[in-house]
Amino acid sequence: PAYFEYLSKAFFHGLPTVLCKIVGVYQIGYHNRVTGRRTMEQVAVMQNIFFGRKISKIFDLKGSLRGRFTRQGNVEKEKKSSKKKEQALPQEQIR
């Protein structure tokens, strides 16, 4: 409740915030017919607060070690992969 109260106040009064807007929360289920395995995933779709901004520094505040380190030989491969993901992002902001 406090999240929605805070964001509605920011939205209706034109106040800046770095909290992302939650666009939707979904549960996605899929079934692998070969293995018979069923899987359910929960997904939160959030606003991209970096849209249209040039970012000079990024800080990972979530505390995960996943994806922080790489071997030198994989750096170029990861840069190309990152560029492809960036190109797949929408060119217009969802409001």
C-alpha positions as CSV (number, residue, x, y, z in Angstrom):
1,P,0.0,0.0,0.0
2,A,2.8,2.5,0.8
3,Y,4.4,1.9,-2.6
4,F,1.2,2.9,-4.4
5,E,0.5,5.8,-2.1
6,Y,4.0,7.1,-2.7
7,L,3.9,6.7,-6.5
8,S,0.5,8.2,-6.8
9,K,1.6,11.3,-4.8
10,A,4.7,11.6,-7.0
11,F,2.7,11.2,-10.2
12,F,-0.2,13.6,-9.4
13,H,2.1,16.3,-7.9
14,G,4.8,16.0,-10.5
15,L,7.5,15.0,-8.0
16,P,10.6,13.2,-9.2
17,T,11.3,9.7,-8.0
18,V,13.7,6.9,-8.9
19,L,11.3,4.2,-8.0
20,C,10.2,2.2,-11.0
21,K,6.5,2.1,-11.8
22,I,5.2,-1.5,-11.8
23,V,3.2,-1.9,-15.0
24,G,2.0,-5.4,-14.2
25,V,2.6,-8.6,-12.3
26,Y,2.1,-11.8,-14.2
27,Q,2.3,-15.5,-13.7
28,I,3.5,-17.5,-16.8
29,G,3.1,-21.2,-17.0
30,Y,4.5,-23.5,-19.7
31,H,4.6,-27.2,-20.3
32,N,7.5,-29.1,-22.0
33,R,5.7,-31.9,-23.9
34,V,8.9,-33.9,-24.4
35,T,9.8,-34.1,-20.7
36,G,6.4,-33.6,-19.2
37,R,7.7,-30.9,-16.9
38,R,5.5,-28.0,-16.0
39,T,6.9,-24.7,-14.9
40,M,5.4,-21.5,-13.4
41,E,7.3,-18.2,-13.3
42,Q,6.2,-14.9,-11.7
43,V,7.2,-11.8,-13.6
44,A,7.0,-8.1,-12.6
45,V,7.0,-5.7,-15.6
46,M,8.5,-2.4,-14.6
47,Q,9.2,1.0,-16.2
48,N,12.7,1.5,-17.6
49,I,13.9,4.5,-15.7
50,F,17.0,4.8,-17.9
51,F,15.0,5.3,-21.1
52,G,16.3,8.3,-23.1
53,R,19.1,9.0,-20.7
54,K,22.9,8.6,-21.1
55,I,24.1,6.6,-18.2
56,S,27.7,7.1,-17.1
57,K,27.8,4.8,-14.1
58,I,25.7,1.8,-13.0
59,F,25.7,0.5,-9.4
60,D,24.4,-3.0,-8.6
61,L,22.4,-2.6,-5.4
62,K,20.6,-6.0,-5.4
63,G,23.6,-7.8,-3.8
64,S,23.9,-10.6,-6.3
65,L,27.3,-11.9,-7.4
66,R,25.7,-13.3,-10.7
67,G,27.2,-11.7,-13.8
68,R,29.8,-9.5,-12.0
69,F,32.9,-11.3,-13.2
70,T,34.0,-12.5,-16.6
71,R,37.0,-14.1,-18.2
72,Q,39.1,-11.8,-20.4
73,G,38.3,-13.9,-23.5
74,N,34.6,-13.4,-23.1
75,V,34.6,-9.6,-22.9
76,E,34.1,-9.0,-26.6
77,K,31.4,-11.7,-26.8
78,E,29.5,-10.1,-23.9
79,K,29.8,-6.6,-25.4
80,K,28.2,-7.9,-28.6
81,S,25.5,-9.8,-26.7
82,S,24.8,-6.6,-24.6
83,K,24.6,-4.5,-27.8
84,K,22.1,-6.9,-29.3
85,K,19.9,-6.8,-26.2
86,E,20.1,-3.0,-26.2
87,Q,19.0,-2.9,-29.9
88,A,16.0,-5.1,-28.9
89,L,14.7,-2.5,-26.4
90,P,11.7,-0.5,-27.5
91,Q,12.4,2.9,-29.0
92,E,9.4,4.5,-27.3
93,Q,8.7,4.7,-23.6
94,I,5.7,3.0,-22.2
95,R,3.6,5.4,-20.1
